[in-house]
Amino acid sequence: MRWLRDMWTKEGPGIPKDAAKKHGLALFADIICREWWEMVKLNLLFILASLPIVTIPGALAAMASVSVALVEDRNVYLGRDFCAAFRKYLWQATMAGFIMSSAIALGIYATVTYASLATGELVFAVPLAISLAVTVFICVLACHDLVLMVMRDLPFGQRVRLAALASLAHPLPAIGAIGFGAALWLVHILLYPISVFMPATLNFSLGMFAVTFGVHRAAVESLSKVTSMRTSRESGAGAVARRSMNANGGSLRCIRIQSPGYSSESLPRSP
């Protein structure tokens, strides 16, 4: 049974060291061609982990964690990495998934309601446009939040704030990735029954990889800002502490005691 274990745990083929560096859609297509078998296995793992239904958010986070490793060209031991990420992010992803899915459901309900009303009265076209824009923004926010979750351990509030800023700064790649995932399911519907095996082999993992690839750059930029701000705060605090220590040390060296019957003597210098 060793061959079965190695099929799930061995690292992928990687890329040659002297290969030209690719960017954008060329890199996206190159990773898919290179890792297509890993994506098939990742898709099957996601389906198995999602069978209890309530574990879908944790399975999505585990799939996103593996997808980040593929985008960053790190070694991936599929079975081990997926299970470790699933255990690590299960409860965190479940809480975030409940909040995001509830917000998206409310946005869809408002959009559908205003759309039905706008057919009779044009005055409802404005709230329809607002509800549609907010719903799309929440979907983009959820994509950034999921990728940020598996890239760095951050408090929920700080992570959502970074996801919101990244969504405002770079919304188009995430929207394109969501459209790519929707196109996969549209192809499955249009070509059915020829495409009957698409959901079982590629739709979930390829859709998640597209989302991860689309928002990865914005997530890296957001995390780099957090790191730079934290470094500047720490350096500033260190400088203040050093100035305070120097000031205290100088005052200790200047203090003198004047007591009756004794001559003035300097206090011992602080070590």
Secondary structure as GFF3:
##gff-version 3
##sequence-region A 1 271
A	DSSP	alpha_helix	2	9	.	.	.	ID=ss1
A	DSSP	alpha_helix	24	49	.	.	.	ID=ss2
A	DSSP	alpha_helix	56	71	.	.	.	ID=ss3
A	DSSP	alpha_helix	78	118	.	.	.	ID=ss4
A	DSSP	three_ten_helix	122	124	.	.	.	ID=ss5
A	DSSP	alpha_helix	125	151	.	.	.	ID=ss6
A	DSSP	alpha_helix	156	169	.	.	.	ID=ss7
A	DSSP	alpha_helix	171	190	.	.	.	ID=ss8
A	DSSP	alpha_helix	198	198	.	.	.	ID=ss9
A	DSSP	pi_helix	199	203	.	.	.	ID=ss10
A	DSSP	alpha_helix	204	254	.	.	.	ID=ss11
A	DSSP	beta_strand	256	257	.	.	.	ID=ss12
A	DSSP	beta_strand	265	266	.	.	.	ID=ss13
###
